[in-house]
């Protein structure tokens, strides 16, 4: 799903690090990097139809590579 983040991501928490991530080999193959982390946070997002919601987001991040594969896990309100 395509979406745009409005403002900043808040309540950021680490879910998994390194080998605890199921997709770790694919992330390393596609993007490189060594120490990957899976994170979650809450932000306001704008959907393609123009509606704005608060949503829980999940993404992967590595030092020097940045945020990758960001997705909406659930809409909050």
mmJSON file of the N, C-alpha and C atoms, coordinates in Angstrom:
{"data_MODEL":{"atom_site":{
"group_PDB":["ATOM","ATOM","ATOM","ATOM","ATOM","ATOM","ATOM","ATOM","ATOM","ATOM","ATOM","ATOM","ATOM","ATOM","ATOM","ATOM","ATOM","ATOM","ATOM","ATOM","ATOM","ATOM","ATOM","ATOM","ATOM","ATOM","ATOM","ATOM","ATOM","ATOM","ATOM","ATOM","ATOM","ATOM","ATOM","ATOM","ATOM","ATOM","ATOM","ATOM","ATOM","ATOM","ATOM","ATOM","ATOM","ATOM","ATOM","ATOM","ATOM","ATOM","ATOM","ATOM","ATOM","ATOM","ATOM","ATOM","ATOM","ATOM","ATOM","ATOM","ATOM","ATOM","ATOM","ATOM","ATOM","ATOM","ATOM","ATOM","ATOM","ATOM","ATOM","ATOM","ATOM","ATOM","ATOM","ATOM","ATOM","ATOM","ATOM","ATOM","ATOM","ATOM","ATOM","ATOM","ATOM","ATOM","ATOM","ATOM","ATOM","ATOM","ATOM","ATOM","ATOM","ATOM","ATOM","ATOM","ATOM","ATOM","ATOM","ATOM","ATOM","ATOM","ATOM","ATOM","ATOM","ATOM","ATOM","ATOM","ATOM","ATOM","ATOM","ATOM","ATOM","ATOM","ATOM","ATOM","ATOM","ATOM","ATOM","ATOM","ATOM","ATOM","ATOM","ATOM","ATOM","ATOM","ATOM","ATOM","ATOM","ATOM","ATOM","ATOM","ATOM","ATOM","ATOM","ATOM","ATOM","ATOM","ATOM","ATOM","ATOM","ATOM","ATOM","ATOM","ATOM","ATOM","ATOM","ATOM","ATOM","ATOM","ATOM","ATOM","ATOM","ATOM","ATOM","ATOM","ATOM","ATOM","ATOM","ATOM","ATOM","ATOM","ATOM","ATOM","ATOM","ATOM","ATOM","ATOM","ATOM","ATOM","ATOM","ATOM","ATOM","ATOM","ATOM","ATOM","ATOM","ATOM","ATOM","ATOM","ATOM","ATOM","ATOM","ATOM","ATOM","ATOM","ATOM","ATOM","ATOM","ATOM","ATOM","ATOM","ATOM","ATOM","ATOM","ATOM","ATOM","ATOM","ATOM","ATOM","ATOM","ATOM","ATOM","ATOM","ATOM","ATOM","ATOM","ATOM","ATOM","ATOM","ATOM","ATOM","ATOM","ATOM","ATOM","ATOM","ATOM","ATOM","ATOM","ATOM","ATOM","ATOM","ATOM","ATOM","ATOM","ATOM","ATOM","ATOM","ATOM","ATOM","ATOM"],
"id":[1,2,3,4,5,6,7,8,9,10,11,12,13,14,15,16,17,18,19,20,21,22,23,24,25,26,27,28,29,30,31,32,33,34,35,36,37,38,39,40,41,42,43,44,45,46,47,48,49,50,51,52,53,54,55,56,57,58,59,60,61,62,63,64,65,66,67,68,69,70,71,72,73,74,75,76,77,78,79,80,81,82,83,84,85,86,87,88,89,90,91,92,93,94,95,96,97,98,99,100,101,102,103,104,105,106,107,108,109,110,111,112,113,114,115,116,117,118,119,120,121,122,123,124,125,126,127,128,129,130,131,132,133,134,135,136,137,138,139,140,141,142,143,144,145,146,147,148,149,150,151,152,153,154,155,156,157,158,159,160,161,162,163,164,165,166,167,168,169,170,171,172,173,174,175,176,177,178,179,180,181,182,183,184,185,186,187,188,189,190,191,192,193,194,195,196,197,198,199,200,201,202,203,204,205,206,207,208,209,210,211,212,213,214,215,216,217,218,219,220,221,222,223,224,225,226,227,228,229,230,231],
"type_symbol":["N","C","C","N","C","C","N","C","C","N","C","C","N","C","C","N","C","C","N","C","C","N","C","C","N","C","C","N","C","C","N","C","C","N","C","C","N","C","C","N","C","C","N","C","C","N","C","C","N","C","C","N","C","C","N","C","C","N","C","C","N","C","C","N","C","C","N","C","C","N","C","C","N","C","C","N","C","C","N","C","C","N","C","C","N","C","C","N","C","C","N","C","C","N","C","C","N","C","C","N","C","C","N","C","C","N","C","C","N","C","C","N","C","C","N","C","C","N","C","C","N","C","C","N","C","C","N","C","C","N","C","C","N","C","C","N","C","C","N","C","C","N","C","C","N","C","C","N","C","C","N","C","C","N","C","C","N","C","C","N","C","C","N","C","C","N","C","C","N","C","C","N","C","C","N","C","C","N","C","C","N","C","C","N","C","C","N","C","C","N","C","C","N","C","C","N","C","C","N","C","C","N","C","C","N","C","C","N","C","C","N","C","C","N","C","C","N","C","C","N","C","C","N","C","C","N","C","C","N","C","C"],
"label_atom_id":["N","CA","C","N","CA","C","N","CA","C","N","CA","C","N","CA","C","N","CA","C","N","CA","C","N","CA","C","N","CA","C","N","CA","C","N","CA","C","N","CA","C","N","CA","C","N","CA","C","N","CA","C","N","CA","C","N","CA","C","N","CA","C","N","CA","C","N","CA","C","N","CA","C","N","CA","C","N","CA","C","N","CA","C","N","CA","C","N","CA","C","N","CA","C","N","CA","C","N","CA","C","N","CA","C","N","CA","C","N","CA","C","N","CA","C","N","CA","C","N","CA","C","N","CA","C","N","CA","C","N","CA","C","N","CA","C","N","CA","C","N","CA","C","N","CA","C","N","CA","C","N","CA","C","N","CA","C","N","CA","C","N","CA","C","N","CA","C","N","CA","C","N","CA","C","N","CA","C","N","CA","C","N","CA","C","N","CA","C","N","CA","C","N","CA","C","N","CA","C","N","CA","C","N","CA","C","N","CA","C","N","CA","C","N","CA","C","N","CA","C","N","CA","C","N","CA","C","N","CA","C","N","CA","C","N","CA","C","N","CA","C","N","CA","C","N","CA","C","N","CA","C","N","CA","C","N","CA","C","N","CA","C","N","CA","C","N","CA","C"],
"label_alt_id":[null,null,null,null,null,null,null,null,null,null,null,null,null,null,null,null,null,null,null,null,null,null,null,null,null,null,null,null,null,null,null,null,null,null,null,null,null,null,null,null,null,null,null,null,null,null,null,null,null,null,null,null,null,null,null,null,null,null,null,null,null,null,null,null,null,null,null,null,null,null,null,null,null,null,null,null,null,null,null,null,null,null,null,null,null,null,null,null,null,null,null,null,null,null,null,null,null,null,null,null,null,null,null,null,null,null,null,null,null,null,null,null,null,null,null,null,null,null,null,null,null,null,null,null,null,null,null,null,null,null,null,null,null,null,null,null,null,null,null,null,null,null,null,null,null,null,null,null,null,null,null,null,null,null,null,null,null,null,null,null,null,null,null,null,null,null,null,null,null,null,null,null,null,null,null,null,null,null,null,null,null,null,null,null,null,null,null,null,null,null,null,null,null,null,null,null,null,null,null,null,null,null,null,null,null,null,null,null,null,null,null,null,null,null,null,null,null,null,null,null,null,null,null,null,null,null,null,null,null,null,null],
"label_comp_id":["UNK","UNK","UNK","UNK","UNK","UNK","UNK","UNK","UNK","UNK","UNK","UNK","UNK","UNK","UNK","UNK","UNK","UNK","UNK","UNK","UNK","UNK","UNK","UNK","UNK","UNK","UNK","UNK","UNK","UNK","UNK","UNK","UNK","UNK","UNK","UNK","UNK","UNK","UNK","UNK","UNK","UNK","UNK","UNK","UNK","UNK","UNK","UNK","UNK","UNK","UNK","UNK","UNK","UNK","UNK","UNK","UNK","UNK","UNK","UNK","UNK","UNK","UNK","UNK","UNK","UNK","UNK","UNK","UNK","UNK","UNK","UNK","UNK","UNK","UNK","UNK","UNK","UNK","UNK","UNK","UNK","UNK","UNK","UNK","UNK","UNK","UNK","UNK","UNK","UNK","UNK","UNK","UNK","UNK","UNK","UNK","UNK","UNK","UNK","UNK","UNK","UNK","UNK","UNK","UNK","UNK","UNK","UNK","UNK","UNK","UNK","UNK","UNK","UNK","UNK","UNK","UNK","UNK","UNK","UNK","UNK","UNK","UNK","UNK","UNK","UNK","UNK","UNK","UNK","UNK","UNK","UNK","UNK","UNK","UNK","UNK","UNK","UNK","UNK","UNK","UNK","UNK","UNK","UNK","UNK","UNK","UNK","UNK","UNK","UNK","UNK","UNK","UNK","UNK","UNK","UNK","UNK","UNK","UNK","UNK","UNK","UNK","UNK","UNK","UNK","UNK","UNK","UNK","UNK","UNK","UNK","UNK","UNK","UNK","UNK","UNK","UNK","UNK","UNK","UNK","UNK","UNK","UNK","UNK","UNK","UNK","UNK","UNK","UNK","UNK","UNK","UNK","UNK","UNK","UNK","UNK","UNK","UNK","UNK","UNK","UNK","UNK","UNK","UNK","UNK","UNK","UNK","UNK","UNK","UNK","UNK","UNK","UNK","UNK","UNK","UNK","UNK","UNK","UNK","UNK","UNK","UNK","UNK","UNK","UNK","UNK","UNK","UNK","UNK","UNK","UNK"],
"label_asym_id":["A","A","A","A","A","A","A","A","A","A","A","A","A","A","A","A","A","A","A","A","A","A","A","A","A","A","A","A","A","A","A","A","A","A","A","A","A","A","A","A","A","A","A","A","A","A","A","A","A","A","A","A","A","A","A","A","A","A","A","A","A","A","A","A","A","A","A","A","A","A","A","A","A","A","A","A","A","A","A","A","A","A","A","A","A","A","A","A","A","A","A","A","A","A","A","A","A","A","A","A","A","A","A","A","A","A","A","A","A","A","A","A","A","A","A","A","A","A","A","A","A","A","A","A","A","A","A","A","A","A","A","A","A","A","A","A","A","A","A","A","A","A","A","A","A","A","A","A","A","A","A","A","A","A","A","A","A","A","A","A","A","A","A","A","A","A","A","A","A","A","A","A","A","A","A","A","A","A","A","A","A","A","A","A","A","A","A","A","A","A","A","A","A","A","A","A","A","A","A","A","A","A","A","A","A","A","A","A","A","A","A","A","A","A","A","A","A","A","A","A","A","A","A","A","A","A","A","A","A","A","A"],
"label_entity_id":["1","1","1","1","1","1","1","1","1","1","1","1","1","1","1","1","1","1","1","1","1","1","1","1","1","1","1","1","1","1","1","1","1","1","1","1","1","1","1","1","1","1","1","1","1","1","1","1","1","1","1","1","1","1","1","1","1","1","1","1","1","1","1","1","1","1","1","1","1","1","1","1","1","1","1","1","1","1","1","1","1","1","1","1","1","1","1","1","1","1","1","1","1","1","1","1","1","1","1","1","1","1","1","1","1","1","1","1","1","1","1","1","1","1","1","1","1","1","1","1","1","1","1","1","1","1","1","1","1","1","1","1","1","1","1","1","1","1","1","1","1","1","1","1","1","1","1","1","1","1","1","1","1","1","1","1","1","1","1","1","1","1","1","1","1","1","1","1","1","1","1","1","1","1","1","1","1","1","1","1","1","1","1","1","1","1","1","1","1","1","1","1","1","1","1","1","1","1","1","1","1","1","1","1","1","1","1","1","1","1","1","1","1","1","1","1","1","1","1","1","1","1","1","1","1","1","1","1","1","1","1"],
"label_seq_id":[1,1,1,2,2,2,3,3,3,4,4,4,5,5,5,6,6,6,7,7,7,8,8,8,9,9,9,10,10,10,11,11,11,12,12,12,13,13,13,14,14,14,15,15,15,16,16,16,17,17,17,18,18,18,19,19,19,20,20,20,21,21,21,22,22,22,23,23,23,24,24,24,25,25,25,26,26,26,27,27,27,28,28,28,29,29,29,30,30,30,31,31,31,32,32,32,33,33,33,34,34,34,35,35,35,36,36,36,37,37,37,38,38,38,39,39,39,40,40,40,41,41,41,42,42,42,43,43,43,44,44,44,45,45,45,46,46,46,47,47,47,48,48,48,49,49,49,50,50,50,51,51,51,52,52,52,53,53,53,54,54,54,55,55,55,56,56,56,57,57,57,58,58,58,59,59,59,60,60,60,61,61,61,62,62,62,63,63,63,64,64,64,65,65,65,66,66,66,67,67,67,68,68,68,69,69,69,70,70,70,71,71,71,72,72,72,73,73,73,74,74,74,75,75,75,76,76,76,77,77,77],
"pdbx_PDB_ins_code":[null,null,null,null,null,null,null,null,null,null,null,null,null,null,null,null,null,null,null,null,null,null,null,null,null,null,null,null,null,null,null,null,null,null,null,null,null,null,null,null,null,null,null,null,null,null,null,null,null,null,null,null,null,null,null,null,null,null,null,null,null,null,null,null,null,null,null,null,null,null,null,null,null,null,null,null,null,null,null,null,null,null,null,null,null,null,null,null,null,null,null,null,null,null,null,null,null,null,null,null,null,null,null,null,null,null,null,null,null,null,null,null,null,null,null,null,null,null,null,null,null,null,null,null,null,null,null,null,null,null,null,null,null,null,null,null,null,null,null,null,null,null,null,null,null,null,null,null,null,null,null,null,null,null,null,null,null,null,null,null,null,null,null,null,null,null,null,null,null,null,null,null,null,null,null,null,null,null,null,null,null,null,null,null,null,null,null,null,null,null,null,null,null,null,null,null,null,null,null,null,null,null,null,null,null,null,null,null,null,null,null,null,null,null,null,null,null,null,null,null,null,null,null,null,null,null,null,null,null,null,null],
"Cartn_x":[0.845,0.0,0.89,0.625,1.344,0.75,1.623,1.166,2.263,1.888,2.823,2.783,3.949,4.02,3.91,3.029,2.832,3.421,4.356,4.971,6.073,6.278,7.363,6.816,7.633,7.272,7.554,6.588,6.718,6.63,6.947,6.868,7.647,8.854,9.667,10.208,10.036,10.529,11.226,12.254,12.928,12.183,11.874,11.177,12.182,13.153,14.119,15.433,16.539,17.869,18.587,19.319,20.182,19.451,19.919,19.372,17.944,17.429,16.03,15.055,15.574,14.751,14.631,13.4,13.174,13.785,13.72,14.173,15.628,16.435,17.776,18.639,18.61,19.464,19.015,17.714,17.204,17.565,17.478,17.842,19.314,20.173,21.607,21.909,21.21,21.432,20.963,19.794,19.242,19.926,20.201,20.654,22.053,22.623,23.922,23.749,24.785,24.7,24.931,25.173,25.467,24.491,24.273,23.447,22.049,21.16,19.786,18.924,17.955,16.987,15.585,14.626,13.227,12.615,11.959,11.399,9.914,9.245,7.857,7.655,6.667,6.345,4.966,4.525,3.203,3.374,2.604,2.667,1.342,1.127,-0.02,0.38,-0.515,-0.233,-1.382,-1.045,-2.05,-2.102,-3.272,-3.47,-3.702,-3.599,-3.771,-5.12,-6.17,-7.487,-7.622,-6.571,-6.574,-6.933,-7.414,-7.761,-6.5,-6.606,-5.482,-5.837,-4.934,-5.124,-3.86,-3.99,-2.834,-2.638,-1.4,-1.146,0.097,0.116,1.324,2.129,3.38,4.264,5.351,5.76,6.896,7.879,9.191,10.213,11.52,12.452,13.795,14.763,15.833,16.794,18.187,19.192,20.587,21.409,22.476,23.338,23.902,23.78,24.301,23.394,22.33,21.411,20.06,19.602,18.343,17.146,15.958,14.708,14.406,14.006,13.647,12.397,11.613,10.439,9.454,9.087,8.139,6.727,5.948,4.576,3.669,2.387,1.365,0.951,1.121,0.707,-0.767,-1.223,-2.647,-2.991,-4.218,-4.714,-5.296,-4.952,-5.398,-6.659,-6.73,-7.929,-7.848],
"Cartn_y":[-1.176,0.0,1.24,2.145,3.411,4.366,5.13,6.108,7.135,8.247,9.334,9.591,9.675,9.956,11.459,11.845,13.258,13.487,14.395,14.647,13.648,13.373,12.469,11.19,10.159,8.879,8.952,8.533,8.588,7.193,7.057,5.793,4.679,4.975,4.008,2.952,1.688,0.552,-0.434,-1.087,-2.148,-3.453,-4.161,-5.44,-6.587,-6.506,-7.591,-7.032,-7.75,-7.344,-8.56,-8.366,-9.417,-10.673,-11.811,-13.104,-13.357,-12.547,-12.67,-12.205,-11.51,-11.035,-12.161,-12.505,-13.605,-13.336,-12.096,-11.739,-11.261,-11.563,-10.976,-11.276,-12.489,-12.813,-12.042,-11.871,-11.107,-9.629,-9.062,-7.661,-7.431,-8.32,-8.182,-8.309,-9.224,-9.42,-8.205,-7.635,-6.513,-5.181,-4.915,-3.592,-3.549,-4.69,-4.705,-4.452,-3.973,-3.675,-4.898,-4.665,-5.77,-5.856,-4.777,-4.831,-4.275,-5.136,-4.747,-4.811,-3.893,-3.872,-3.758,-4.418,-4.239,-3.342,-2.261,-1.273,-1.068,-0.51,-0.113,1.246,1.98,3.292,3.716,4.869,5.391,6.743,6.961,8.228,8.482,9.728,10.066,9.788,9.147,8.81,9.279,9.638,10.0,8.879,8.307,7.227,7.816,7.001,7.507,8.175,7.776,8.399,9.727,10.149,11.43,11.354,10.222,10.068,10.074,10.657,10.722,9.915,9.022,8.158,8.143,7.777,7.396,5.913,5.498,4.103,3.605,2.287,1.632,1.195,1.627,1.32,0.354,-0.539,-1.43,-1.213,-1.251,-1.091,-1.7,-1.825,-2.323,-1.158,-1.16,-0.07,-0.614,-0.084,-0.434,0.849,0.886,2.059,2.343,3.573,3.97,3.639,2.901,2.517,3.202,3.334,4.017,3.091,3.686,2.933,2.234,0.975,0.193,-0.62,-0.861,-1.736,-1.307,-0.028,0.474,0.051,-0.414,-0.822,-0.444,-0.304,-0.048,-1.39,-1.564,-2.797,-2.74,-1.594,-1.42,0.059,0.39,1.747,1.908,2.997,3.202,4.041,5.14,5.998,6.939],
"Cartn_z":[0.0,0.0,0.0,-0.895,-0.951,0.08,0.73,1.711,1.917,2.535,2.833,4.336,4.953,6.384,6.588,7.488,7.814,9.207,9.327,10.627,10.92,12.203,12.595,13.207,13.182,13.774,15.271,16.08,17.535,18.122,19.386,20.131,19.422,18.982,18.249,19.21,18.838,19.626,18.704,19.214,18.475,18.712,17.622,17.711,17.673,16.751,16.587,16.049,16.328,15.872,15.308,14.208,13.656,13.242,13.725,13.296,13.761,14.65,15.088,14.0,12.967,11.857,10.832,10.458,9.519,8.147,7.675,6.334,6.288,7.276,7.378,6.156,5.641,4.49,3.254,3.072,1.93,2.046,3.246,3.449,3.126,3.595,3.327,1.843,1.166,-0.259,-1.076,-0.73,-1.482,-1.196,0.084,0.483,1.075,1.438,2.112,3.597,4.231,5.659,6.518,7.782,8.67,9.841,10.554,11.767,11.469,11.062,10.764,12.018,12.088,13.185,12.594,13.217,12.843,13.901,13.461,14.379,14.121,15.134,14.968,15.617,15.125,15.657,15.195,15.681,15.362,14.672,13.59,12.862,12.157,11.754,10.91,9.47,8.725,7.332,6.446,5.201,4.207,3.178,3.002,2.04,0.647,-0.411,-1.778,-2.029,-1.304,-1.497,-0.75,-0.021,0.673,2.139,2.615,4.033,4.89,6.083,7.019,8.256,8.653,9.814,10.658,11.937,12.758,12.502,12.343,12.008,12.715,12.982,13.485,12.263,12.22,11.095,11.533,10.638,10.859,9.719,10.013,8.995,9.464,8.507,8.795,8.645,9.436,9.412,9.708,8.994,9.256,9.193,9.959,9.999,8.605,8.157,6.857,5.689,5.932,4.856,5.031,6.251,6.525,6.581,6.514,6.626,5.305,5.378,4.196,4.482,3.444,3.491,4.575,4.586,5.57,5.176,6.164,5.888,7.038,6.718,7.733,8.303,9.597,10.249,10.607,11.176,11.447,11.556,11.166,11.302,12.695,13.371,14.748,14.811,14.089,14.033,12.9],
"occupancy":[1.0,1.0,1.0,1.0,1.0,1.0,1.0,1.0,1.0,1.0,1.0,1.0,1.0,1.0,1.0,1.0,1.0,1.0,1.0,1.0,1.0,1.0,1.0,1.0,1.0,1.0,1.0,1.0,1.0,1.0,1.0,1.0,1.0,1.0,1.0,1.0,1.0,1.0,1.0,1.0,1.0,1.0,1.0,1.0,1.0,1.0,1.0,1.0,1.0,1.0,1.0,1.0,1.0,1.0,1.0,1.0,1.0,1.0,1.0,1.0,1.0,1.0,1.0,1.0,1.0,1.0,1.0,1.0,1.0,1.0,1.0,1.0,1.0,1.0,1.0,1.0,1.0,1.0,1.0,1.0,1.0,1.0,1.0,1.0,1.0,1.0,1.0,1.0,1.0,1.0,1.0,1.0,1.0,1.0,1.0,1.0,1.0,1.0,1.0,1.0,1.0,1.0,1.0,1.0,1.0,1.0,1.0,1.0,1.0,1.0,1.0,1.0,1.0,1.0,1.0,1.0,1.0,1.0,1.0,1.0,1.0,1.0,1.0,1.0,1.0,1.0,1.0,1.0,1.0,1.0,1.0,1.0,1.0,1.0,1.0,1.0,1.0,1.0,1.0,1.0,1.0,1.0,1.0,1.0,1.0,1.0,1.0,1.0,1.0,1.0,1.0,1.0,1.0,1.0,1.0,1.0,1.0,1.0,1.0,1.0,1.0,1.0,1.0,1.0,1.0,1.0,1.0,1.0,1.0,1.0,1.0,1.0,1.0,1.0,1.0,1.0,1.0,1.0,1.0,1.0,1.0,1.0,1.0,1.0,1.0,1.0,1.0,1.0,1.0,1.0,1.0,1.0,1.0,1.0,1.0,1.0,1.0,1.0,1.0,1.0,1.0,1.0,1.0,1.0,1.0,1.0,1.0,1.0,1.0,1.0,1.0,1.0,1.0,1.0,1.0,1.0,1.0,1.0,1.0,1.0,1.0,1.0,1.0,1.0,1.0,1.0,1.0,1.0,1.0,1.0,1.0],
"B_iso_or_equiv":[0.0,0.0,0.0,0.0,0.0,0.0,0.0,0.0,0.0,0.0,0.0,0.0,0.0,0.0,0.0,0.0,0.0,0.0,0.0,0.0,0.0,0.0,0.0,0.0,0.0,0.0,0.0,0.0,0.0,0.0,0.0,0.0,0.0,0.0,0.0,0.0,0.0,0.0,0.0,0.0,0.0,0.0,0.0,0.0,0.0,0.0,0.0,0.0,0.0,0.0,0.0,0.0,0.0,0.0,0.0,0.0,0.0,0.0,0.0,0.0,0.0,0.0,0.0,0.0,0.0,0.0,0.0,0.0,0.0,0.0,0.0,0.0,0.0,0.0,0.0,0.0,0.0,0.0,0.0,0.0,0.0,0.0,0.0,0.0,0.0,0.0,0.0,0.0,0.0,0.0,0.0,0.0,0.0,0.0,0.0,0.0,0.0,0.0,0.0,0.0,0.0,0.0,0.0,0.0,0.0,0.0,0.0,0.0,0.0,0.0,0.0,0.0,0.0,0.0,0.0,0.0,0.0,0.0,0.0,0.0,0.0,0.0,0.0,0.0,0.0,0.0,0.0,0.0,0.0,0.0,0.0,0.0,0.0,0.0,0.0,0.0,0.0,0.0,0.0,0.0,0.0,0.0,0.0,0.0,0.0,0.0,0.0,0.0,0.0,0.0,0.0,0.0,0.0,0.0,0.0,0.0,0.0,0.0,0.0,0.0,0.0,0.0,0.0,0.0,0.0,0.0,0.0,0.0,0.0,0.0,0.0,0.0,0.0,0.0,0.0,0.0,0.0,0.0,0.0,0.0,0.0,0.0,0.0,0.0,0.0,0.0,0.0,0.0,0.0,0.0,0.0,0.0,0.0,0.0,0.0,0.0,0.0,0.0,0.0,0.0,0.0,0.0,0.0,0.0,0.0,0.0,0.0,0.0,0.0,0.0,0.0,0.0,0.0,0.0,0.0,0.0,0.0,0.0,0.0,0.0,0.0,0.0,0.0,0.0,0.0,0.0,0.0,0.0,0.0,0.0,0.0],
"pdbx_formal_charge":[null,null,null,null,null,null,null,null,null,null,null,null,null,null,null,null,null,null,null,null,null,null,null,null,null,null,null,null,null,null,null,null,null,null,null,null,null,null,null,null,null,null,null,null,null,null,null,null,null,null,null,null,null,null,null,null,null,null,null,null,null,null,null,null,null,null,null,null,null,null,null,null,null,null,null,null,null,null,null,null,null,null,null,null,null,null,null,null,null,null,null,null,null,null,null,null,null,null,null,null,null,null,null,null,null,null,null,null,null,null,null,null,null,null,null,null,null,null,null,null,null,null,null,null,null,null,null,null,null,null,null,null,null,null,null,null,null,null,null,null,null,null,null,null,null,null,null,null,null,null,null,null,null,null,null,null,null,null,null,null,null,null,null,null,null,null,null,null,null,null,null,null,null,null,null,null,null,null,null,null,null,null,null,null,null,null,null,null,null,null,null,null,null,null,null,null,null,null,null,null,null,null,null,null,null,null,null,null,null,null,null,null,null,null,null,null,null,null,null,null,null,null,null,null,null,null,null,null,null,null,null],
"auth_seq_id":[1,1,1,2,2,2,3,3,3,4,4,4,5,5,5,6,6,6,7,7,7,8,8,8,9,9,9,10,10,10,11,11,11,12,12,12,13,13,13,14,14,14,15,15,15,16,16,16,17,17,17,18,18,18,19,19,19,20,20,20,21,21,21,22,22,22,23,23,23,24,24,24,25,25,25,26,26,26,27,27,27,28,28,28,29,29,29,30,30,30,31,31,31,32,32,32,33,33,33,34,34,34,35,35,35,36,36,36,37,37,37,38,38,38,39,39,39,40,40,40,41,41,41,42,42,42,43,43,43,44,44,44,45,45,45,46,46,46,47,47,47,48,48,48,49,49,49,50,50,50,51,51,51,52,52,52,53,53,53,54,54,54,55,55,55,56,56,56,57,57,57,58,58,58,59,59,59,60,60,60,61,61,61,62,62,62,63,63,63,64,64,64,65,65,65,66,66,66,67,67,67,68,68,68,69,69,69,70,70,70,71,71,71,72,72,72,73,73,73,74,74,74,75,75,75,76,76,76,77,77,77],
"auth_comp_id":["UNK","UNK","UNK","UNK","UNK","UNK","UNK","UNK","UNK","UNK","UNK","UNK","UNK","UNK","UNK","UNK","UNK","UNK","UNK","UNK","UNK","UNK","UNK","UNK","UNK","UNK","UNK","UNK","UNK","UNK","UNK","UNK","UNK","UNK","UNK","UNK","UNK","UNK","UNK","UNK","UNK","UNK","UNK","UNK","UNK","UNK","UNK","UNK","UNK","UNK","UNK","UNK","UNK","UNK","UNK","UNK","UNK","UNK","UNK","UNK","UNK","UNK","UNK","UNK","UNK","UNK","UNK","UNK","UNK","UNK","UNK","UNK","UNK","UNK","UNK","UNK","UNK","UNK","UNK","UNK","UNK","UNK","UNK","UNK","UNK","UNK","UNK","UNK","UNK","UNK","UNK","UNK","UNK","UNK","UNK","UNK","UNK","UNK","UNK","UNK","UNK","UNK","UNK","UNK","UNK","UNK","UNK","UNK","UNK","UNK","UNK","UNK","UNK","UNK","UNK","UNK","UNK","UNK","UNK","UNK","UNK","UNK","UNK","UNK","UNK","UNK","UNK","UNK","UNK","UNK","UNK","UNK","UNK","UNK","UNK","UNK","UNK","UNK","UNK","UNK","UNK","UNK","UNK","UNK","UNK","UNK","UNK","UNK","UNK","UNK","UNK","UNK","UNK","UNK","UNK","UNK","UNK","UNK","UNK","UNK","UNK","UNK","UNK","UNK","UNK","UNK","UNK","UNK","UNK","UNK","UNK","UNK","UNK","UNK","UNK","UNK","UNK","UNK","UNK","UNK","UNK","UNK","UNK","UNK","UNK","UNK","UNK","UNK","UNK","UNK","UNK","UNK","UNK","UNK","UNK","UNK","UNK","UNK","UNK","UNK","UNK","UNK","UNK","UNK","UNK","UNK","UNK","UNK","UNK","UNK","UNK","UNK","UNK","UNK","UNK","UNK","UNK","UNK","UNK","UNK","UNK","UNK","UNK","UNK","UNK","UNK","UNK","UNK","UNK","UNK","UNK"],
"auth_asym_id":["A","A","A","A","A","A","A","A","A","A","A","A","A","A","A","A","A","A","A","A","A","A","A","A","A","A","A","A","A","A","A","A","A","A","A","A","A","A","A","A","A","A","A","A","A","A","A","A","A","A","A","A","A","A","A","A","A","A","A","A","A","A","A","A","A","A","A","A","A","A","A","A","A","A","A","A","A","A","A","A","A","A","A","A","A","A","A","A","A","A","A","A","A","A","A","A","A","A","A","A","A","A","A","A","A","A","A","A","A","A","A","A","A","A","A","A","A","A","A","A","A","A","A","A","A","A","A","A","A","A","A","A","A","A","A","A","A","A","A","A","A","A","A","A","A","A","A","A","A","A","A","A","A","A","A","A","A","A","A","A","A","A","A","A","A","A","A","A","A","A","A","A","A","A","A","A","A","A","A","A","A","A","A","A","A","A","A","A","A","A","A","A","A","A","A","A","A","A","A","A","A","A","A","A","A","A","A","A","A","A","A","A","A","A","A","A","A","A","A","A","A","A","A","A","A","A","A","A","A","A","A"],
"auth_atom_id":["N","CA","C","N","CA","C","N","CA","C","N","CA","C","N","CA","C","N","CA","C","N","CA","C","N","CA","C","N","CA","C","N","CA","C","N","CA","C","N","CA","C","N","CA","C","N","CA","C","N","CA","C","N","CA","C","N","CA","C","N","CA","C","N","CA","C","N","CA","C","N","CA","C","N","CA","C","N","CA","C","N","CA","C","N","CA","C","N","CA","C","N","CA","C","N","CA","C","N","CA","C","N","CA","C","N","CA","C","N","CA","C","N","CA","C","N","CA","C","N","CA","C","N","CA","C","N","CA","C","N","CA","C","N","CA","C","N","CA","C","N","CA","C","N","CA","C","N","CA","C","N","CA","C","N","CA","C","N","CA","C","N","CA","C","N","CA","C","N","CA","C","N","CA","C","N","CA","C","N","CA","C","N","CA","C","N","CA","C","N","CA","C","N","CA","C","N","CA","C","N","CA","C","N","CA","C","N","CA","C","N","CA","C","N","CA","C","N","CA","C","N","CA","C","N","CA","C","N","CA","C","N","CA","C","N","CA","C","N","CA","C","N","CA","C","N","CA","C","N","CA","C","N","CA","C","N","CA","C","N","CA","C","N","CA","C","N","CA","C"],
"pdbx_PDB_model_num":[1,1,1,1,1,1,1,1,1,1,1,1,1,1,1,1,1,1,1,1,1,1,1,1,1,1,1,1,1,1,1,1,1,1,1,1,1,1,1,1,1,1,1,1,1,1,1,1,1,1,1,1,1,1,1,1,1,1,1,1,1,1,1,1,1,1,1,1,1,1,1,1,1,1,1,1,1,1,1,1,1,1,1,1,1,1,1,1,1,1,1,1,1,1,1,1,1,1,1,1,1,1,1,1,1,1,1,1,1,1,1,1,1,1,1,1,1,1,1,1,1,1,1,1,1,1,1,1,1,1,1,1,1,1,1,1,1,1,1,1,1,1,1,1,1,1,1,1,1,1,1,1,1,1,1,1,1,1,1,1,1,1,1,1,1,1,1,1,1,1,1,1,1,1,1,1,1,1,1,1,1,1,1,1,1,1,1,1,1,1,1,1,1,1,1,1,1,1,1,1,1,1,1,1,1,1,1,1,1,1,1,1,1,1,1,1,1,1,1,1,1,1,1,1,1,1,1,1,1,1,1]
}}}
